[in-house]
Amino acid sequence: MSERKEDKVRVAITCGDPAGIGLETIMKVFADPRMIEHVTPVIYAHPEIVKQHKKINNIEEFQYNSINSAAEALPKKVNLINIWKDFKGTIELGKPSKEAGEFAFKSLEAAVNDIASNKVDALVTAPINKDTIQSKDFNFPGHTEYLAKIAGTDKVLMFLVSDTLKVGIVTGHVPLKDVASQITKERIHEKLALMQESLTKDFSINRPRIAVLGLNPHAGDNGLLGTEEKEIILPAVREAFEKGQLVFGPFGADGFFGSGLYKQYDAVLAMYHDQGLAPFKTIAFDHGVNFTAGLPIVRTSPDHGTAYDLAGKGIADENSLRAAIFVACDVYKTRKEFREYGLNPLQKQNVNDKDDYRE
């Protein structure tokens, strides 16, 4: 049976920092003609920059269709919108610059405008340099905060997802010295609620089991190495559990991942950025995806950065970007089905709920 046109998801793909590996990975993904059987891509870049990357990285199989608006995007074509018509010259690969940062923002801004006007269905963002992109129009720690501001919400969750592991972050892009002061019961409850809703509506997991990590080494060792677990995290876990959420912890982060205990849970809530992302990238780096839960739109990104040291060498791995595109399509379709039908009543439930929270 042939695929219906309306089943194909129109995915906006930003080029990210053009001095990094974003465009190389995009072109490698869509050099495979099988990709456009499943998705209608709209890439926001510039023909000359694309030509530069194509030549340097020797990706001759990549072909595209130039369009002026996402509304003109053709199925079974790789569609390209020129986001900086008066741009002249080239970008030096592997080198951060304000020009590359401005280019990245123009790509992001154009894609966000198109998803806001329903010209595309989902957004995939290639990596940016969080320093060079800064301007009067972009004064944010990263994509997540910018998109939250555009959406008019401060309740979002940085959610790293793969087939084997899903990790959310309580404090996100904040300096390590400020983490402890930002760990509150209210914030933990907010992130747990966002995680549970996303697992249910975006990933079709009924009654998800969520593990919560401690902040301190060994989850505080009963107050010996810190009191945040006893005073904040454990009470939050207990309250969530008593309200019917299958939430467990707090667990010491090192042993939790090292022992494989994470495999018993549908998702993990970490207290800070590196506590969650370091093990996630170790376990799922080549297929992990950064997903922003809580937004009214679907947004994903590969779980790596600009990788300037690899730019222009033709060796960047495109698997994480490919996974980001597939996750964006899957979440878009799942949300649509959830709105229309609700949860699948035949889906297997989690019934092993006798585990108690950890003292």
C-alpha positions, 0 to 999 in steps of 0.5 A, spaced: 500 500 500 502 506 498 503 512 503 498 517 503 501 524 502 497 526 508 501 521 512 508 525 511 510 529 516 513 536 513 519 537 518 523 544 518 530 543 519 535 548 521 542 548 519 545 550 525 552 553 526 554 553 518 562 552 521 560 546 524 558 539 522 550 541 522 550 541 514 554 535 513 550 531 517 543 534 514 546 532 507 549 525 509 542 523 512 538 526 505 543 523 500 539 517 502 533 517 497 529 512 502 529 518 507 524 522 503 519 516 502 517 518 510 518 525 511 518 532 507 524 536 509 525 543 509 532 545 510 533 553 512 540 555 509 543 558 503 545 555 496 552 557 496 553 554 503 550 548 502 555 548 495 561 549 500 559 543 504 557 539 499 564 540 495 568 539 501 565 533 504 564 530 498 557 528 498 555 528 491 549 524 492 545 530 495 540 534 491 535 539 493 529 543 490 530 550 491 523 554 494 521 561 496 516 558 502 515 552 506 508 552 503 511 550 496 515 544 499 514 538 494 513 531 497 519 526 495 524 532 494 529 535 499 527 542 499 531 548 501 529 555 503 535 561 502 534 564 509 539 570 507 538 572 500 544 578 500 549 573 503 556 573 499 562 569 500 563 563 504 564 561 512 570 558 514 569 551 517 571 549 524 572 556 526 567 560 530 565 567 528 559 572 529 557 571 522 556 564 523 552 565 529 548 570 525 547 565 520 544 560 525 539 565 528 536 567 521 535 559 520 532 558 526 528 564 526 525 562 519 524 555 521 520 557 527 516 562 523 514 557 519 512 552 524 508 558 528 504 559 521 503 551 520 507 551 514 511 545 517 509 540 522 515 539 526 522 542 528 529 539 528 535 544 530 542 542 528 547 544 533 548 552 534 554 555 538 551 558 544 556 564 544 556 566 537 549 566 536 548 571 542 545 578 539 539 583 541 534 578 538 537 571 541 539 572 548 538 565 551 542 559 554 540 555 548 534 553 543 530 550 549 529 557 552 529 561 546 523 556 544 520 556 551 520 564 550 517 564 543 511 559 546 510 563 552 511 558 557 517 557 562 515 550 563 519 546 559 523 540 560 530 538 556 529 531 555 534 526 552 531 520 549 533 514 545 530 507 545 534 504 551 534 511 555 530 517 557 533 522 561 530 529 563 533 535 567 531 539 573 535 545 572 538 545 565 543 550 562 545 553 569 552 554 572 554 548 577 555 553 583 547 555 582 544 548 581 543 547 589 539 553 590 535 551 584 533 545 586 526 545 590 520 541 591 516 545 586 521 545 580 521 537 581 514 536 581 514 541 575 519 537 571 516 530 573 509 532 571 512 534 564 516 528 564 509 524 565 505 527 560 510 527 555 511 519 556 504 518 555 502 523 550 509 523 546 511 516 547 505 512 548 507 509 555 501 508 560 503 509 567 510 510 566 515 508 571 520 514 573 527 514 577 529 520 580 537 521 582 539 525 588 544 531 587 550 529 592 554 523 591 551 517 594 544 521 594 547 524 600 549 518 604 543 520 609 545 527 610 552 526 611 554 528 604 548 533 603 541 535 606 538 536 599 535 529 598 532 528 605 529 535 605 527 536 598 528 531 593 525 525 597 519 529 600 518 531 593 518 523 590 514 521 596 508 526 594 508 525 587 508 517 589 502 518 594 498 522 588 499 516 584 505 517 580 510 511 579 516 515 581 522 512 585 528 515 588 532 518 590 538 514 587 545 515 587 547 517 580 554 513 579 551 506 581 544 507 578 547 508 571 553 503 572 549 497 575 544 498 569 538 500 574 536 505 569 533 499 565 528 498 570 525 505 568 521 508 563 525 515 564 530 518 569 530 525 572 537 528 573 538 534 578 543 537 573 545 538 566 552 533 566 549 528 571 544 526 566 547 528 559 554 525 561 551 518 562 546 519 556 551 520 551 555 515 554 550 510 553 546 512 547 551 517 543 550 515 536 542 515 536 540 519 542 536 525 541 534 532 545 527 533 545 524 539 548 517 536 552 512 541 554 512 545 548 506 546 543 510 544 537 514 538 536 522 540 537 528 535 536 535 536 535 541 531 535 545 530 542 551 533 540 554 540 538 557 543 533 564 539 533 568 544 530 574 539 530 570 535 525 568 540 520 570 539 513 573 533 514 567 528 511 567 524 517 561 527 522 556 521 524 549 523 521 546 518 526 543 522 531 540 527 526 537 521 523 534 519 529 532 526 531 528 527 524 525 520 526 523 522 533 520 528 531 515 525 526 513 519 531 512 524 536 508 529 531 504 523 529 503 520 536 500 527 539 495 527 533 493 520 535 492 522 542 488 528 540 484 523 536 483 517 540 486 518 547 491 512 549 491 505 547 487 501 552 490 495 549 497 497 551 500 493 556 500 497 563 506 497 568 503 492 574 510 492 578 508 498 582 510 495 589 517 498 589 517 503 594 521 510 594 528 509 597 530 512 604 
